[in-house]
């Protein structure tokens, strides 16, 4: 028997039982639902159903009954006839590559969204779905921590990934918005390990600079630190030079610094969510285990790898114990933890801000430059510069409603 295909579009005020009522009508005529999708904005419904029905009397009757049911429900129904050729073309597209673009900022403007979607369109990619990941914002109450994020699900053949990401970087720099681009594959949906740099990532300070201030060599050490983070001098060389300048500092000072570490905004929220959803976490730092161990207890982190002071008679000697944890060592530790936990490297995430973080950012399945130096941001897969560390959760696709239920 001849079949007909229709796209039913429903719009109007959302209410309980609406989908059930409409599909009950289709069921009476033994219609086959080929696709269905729904969105709800400000209690206004947009529902689409693609269905196949026997041509002739049944086709006419089901349209008539659906229109009557829509009238009863106080909604608008529109029918579009779909040819078999158009339907088969649509089906053929499901084999196309899929990607996720996440947009983050304190607030998102039409200009920002327009520029991002223009880049997507210019690459002949199609947006399949748009989802808001952050909660609704009050226009009357001031939000102490404003943040906004939407996720675009896109599909198509990507001809030039480098050109796409470069355009996104330009928009990010010019419009103060973060844009992350990921392949929508099995690994993206099953991340399992998140590794963090410590200084200027998990905490909003460079601890060695604070110690240097207390030792009276602040300006010297800070200059070396900044040059190292920009990638202008070798990390090992900078580390050894800075350690020597700390010679003679009392161990008692370390405890005072540790209990006053300024934990980054969003870090506690992020760690609680990651722990609740079964992620393993690690600190991989060019800083010091003394402070990493403190944060491990404070935030419930699974692994800590960092440098160790040499202390004799309660005084820093200016030397260190063991190997220097530089950029290459961070990447090694990331790989080592993944193997130990039975996690594919593509299921890992690395977050950092400095040049010595780039090896692990580029090794991980998802590397995120967090409030990073320009050189680092330009060479990382993704970046977060406009909101707190919990922005990582939005790149994983979590909605605020999934996060805020966690105590």
N, C-alpha and C positions, 0 to 999 in steps of 0.2 A: 504493500500500500504506500501511496505517496505521503511523505511527511513534510511538515513545514516547521521552520525555526523562527522563534520570536524572541526579541529582547524586551522584557518588561522593566520599565523604570518607574519606581515609586518615589514620591517626595511628599513631605508634609510633616506634621507634628508626630513625633514618636510616641508610642504607647504600647503597653504589654499585650502580647497575643497577636500583634499585627502580622508577623511572618507566618505564624501558625494558621491564621485565617486565610491568607493568600495561598499558601501551599496546600491547604485543604481543598480549595477550589481546583487547583491543578491535579490533585490526586483523584478527584471525581472523574476526570477525563483521561486518566492514566498517562499524564504528561511526564516526560523524562527531563529532569533538571540537568542541564549541561554545565552550568556555572552559576554561582551565586556570590554576591558580595554586598557588604553593607557598611555605611559610615554614618556617624551621628555627630553633628556639630550644633551645640547650643540647643539640644533637645529637638533638632530638626533632622529628620531621617532622609537618607538617600540610599535606596535599596535597588539592586539590579538582579534580575534573574533571566538567564538564557535557557529557554526550554524548547523541547521538540514535541510536536503534537500531530496527530493524524490530520491530513488536509481535508477540507470540505466542511461538513456540518459541525464536526467536533471543534475545528479551528475557530469557526465563527462563534459557537456557543461558549467556549472557554473565555474568549475575549469579552463577550457580553457579560458573563458572570463575574469576571475579574473587575470589570468597570463598575458593576453594581456593588460588589463588595468594597471596592475602594471608596465609592460614594458613602456607603454605610459607615466606613471607618474615618471619613473626613480627610482623605488623602487624595493625591493626584496620581493617576496611572497613565502611562504612555507606552504604546506598542511600536516596535520597529521590526519590520520583516528582514530577516537575515538570509541571504542566499547560501546554498550549500558550498559554493566556491569560496565565498568570504569566510564562512565558518572554518573550512579546511585550511585556509591561509592562516587564520588565527591560531588554529591548533598547531600548525607547523612552527609557529614562533616559540612554542614552549621549550624547544631545544636550544634556544639562544642563551648566551651567557647572561648571568644575573649578577648585579652589583648592589651594594648599599652605600648611599651617601648620607652621612649624618652631619647636620648643621647645628652648631652650638654657639650660644652667646648669652649675655645677661638678658637681652631682649632681642627678638628677631624682627627686622623690618621688611616691608614689601620689597625694598630696594635690594637687600641682601639676598632674599629668596629668588627674586627675579634674575639677578646676575648668575646665581648658581644654576638655576634651571635653564638659563640661556646657554650656558656651556654644555649642559647635558644634551640639549636639543641640537646644538651645532655639531655634536658628535654622532647624530642620528640615533641616539639612544632614547628609549621610551620609558616614561615614568608609569609604573604599574600601580603603585600605591604610595600614599603619604600618611605617615603616622606621627602624632605628637607624643613625645616621650615624657615631657615634664607636665606637672600639674597646672591647673588654671591659675592665672594671676589676678589678684584683686586690683581694681583701679583706684580704690579708696584707701586701702591699707598699704603702708610702706613695707616692702619685703626686705628683711635684713640680708638675705642672700639670694638676690634675683638670678635666675637661670632659666634658659629656654632651649629646647632641643626638639628638632623634628627629624624623622628618618624617611628617606626616599628610597623606595625599592625600584630599581631600574633594570632594563633588559635590552639586549641587542649585541651587535658585534662591535667591540671596541677596537678601532683601527689604530689609535695613537694614545696610549696611556700616558706617556710623558707629557704630551701637549695638554691633556685633560688636567693632570695634577698640577702642572705649571700654572694654568689658568686659575685653578682653585687657590693656589698659593698667592697669586696676585690679588684675588678678591679678598682673601683672608687678611693680607697686609693692608689693603686700601680701605676695607669696610669694617675692620675690627670684629671679625667673625671666624669661628673655627669650622673647618670643613674636612671631614674624614671620608676617604674613599676605600672601600674594601670589596673583595670578591665575596659574593654570597654563596659560600660553599659549606661543606660539612664541617670544616675546621672552624670557620667563623662562628658557627652555632654551638661549638663544643670546646671553647677555650677552657683550660684547666689550671694553668699556672700563670701567676702575675709576679714579675720581678721588678723591684723598685730601686732606683738610686735613692740615697738618703738625703744628703745635703742639698738644699734648694729644690727638693722634690717632696719627700715625706715631711721634711721640716723646712721652715722658711728662714734658714740661715746656713752659712758655711761655718761649721763648728771650729775648724782650724783657725778661721779668722777671729772668732771670739776668744779662743785660747791665746792667740797671738796678742790681742788687745790686753789681756790680763797679764801677759808676759812682757808687755811694753814694746812689742815689735809689730804692732798691728799694721802699720802702713807697708812695711816690707813684705809681710806675708800676704796681705790682701792683693798687692800688685802681682805677686807670683801666682796666686790662686786665679785671678781674673785672666791672666795670660794663658794659663793652662786650660781653663774652661773654654776659652776661645779657640784652643788648638794651636796657639802660637808657639808653645814650648812643650817638650816631651813631658808627659805626666810623671814618669819615674824621676826624672831630674828635678822637677818642681817639688815632688813629694819629699825627696831627700833634703832639698834645700830648706823647705819649710819646717821639717822635723828638727833640723839642727838649731833653728831659731827658737824652738820651744824648750831647749835644754834648760833645766833648773826649775821648771814649773812644778808646783806641788800637786800631788795626786788629789788632795782635798778639793782643789779647784774643779776637778772633773765632775765630782758629784753635784756641785752647785750648778754647773752648766747643764748637766743631764736632766735634773728635775725641772729646769726652766726652758727646755727645748720648745720652740714655737711650732707646734704641729700644724701642718698645712690645712687650710680650710677644705672641708669635704673628706679629709683622710679617714676620720673615724667612721663616717657614714659609709664610705667605700669599703673599709676593712670589715665592718659588720656584715655588709651585704655579701662580700666575697666568701667570708667564712660560712655564712648561712647557706649559700648555694654550692658549697663543697669545693671551692677553689683552694689550691695551695698558693702560699705567698712567700716571698723572699726579699730580703734586703741584700743587694749587691752593691757595695759602696767602696769608693776610694777614700772614705772617711775612716772611722774607728769603731772597732767592735764594742768598746766601752759604751758608746752611745747607741749603737745598733742593738745591743742586748737590752738596754733600757726600753727602747721602742718596741722590741719584740714582746716584752711583757706588757707594755702599755696597750699595744694594738693587736696582740694575738697573732703575730707573724710566725711562720713555720721555720724559716731558715734565715741565718745571718752570716754573710761573708764580707769581711772588711779588714782593715789593717789593725795591727796591734801595737800599742805603745810598749817600749821597754821601760820598765819602772824599777828603780833600785832605791831602797830605803825611803820609799814614799815620794821620790823625785823622778821626773822624766829625764832620761839620759840624753834625749835628742836622737836616739836610734829607734829602730822598730824590730819586731820579732816576726820571722817567717817571710813569705813572699809579699811583694807589693801587689795590692789589688788594683791593677790598672784596667784600661778598656778591654784589652784582650783577655785578661783574667776574668772579668765580669762575664764575657761571652762564654768562656769555658765553664764557669759555675752554672750559668743558665742551662747549658747543654747537660751538665752533670746531674743537676736536679731533675731535669726532664726524664733522663734515662732512669734514674733511681725511682721516680714515681710512675714510670711506664707511660709517659706522656709524649706524644709526637711533637716535634719542635714547632710544627704549624699550629699547635694548640696553645702556644705560649704567648704571653704579652710581656713587653719590657717598657718601662716608663723611666725617663731621665731627662736631664736638662743640659748636660755638658758634653763637650767633644769626646771625653772618655767614655761616654755612654753609647756612642754611635755603633761600636761593634755589637753590643747586645741588642740595640734597637733594630739593627739591620738583620740580625740572626733570627729574632723572634718572629712568630707568625704575624704579630701586630706590634710594631714599634711606635711608641707615642712620645713625642718631644713635649715635655710639660713646662710651660712658661720658660721656654728655652732660648738660648742665644741664637741669633740669626743663622749662623752657620749650621747649627744642629737642626734647627727647624727646617731649613731648606734641604737637608739630607735625610730626614726621617720620613717614614711612611705616612704618619698622621701627627697632628699636634693639637694641644689644648693650651690656649693662652688667655682665654677670656672668662673662664669660670674655674671652680675649684677642682680638686683631685677626683671627686666623685663623678666628674665628667666622663671618666673611664667607663662607668656603668652604662652611659648612653651609647657609647661606641659598641658595647656588647649587646645593645638592643633592649636593655631593661627600661621599663616605665617606672615613674615615680611610685605608682600604686604597688609595684612589686617590691620596691625598696623601703618605703615608709612603713610597711607592715612589720618590718624587722625591728626587734627591740634589742 
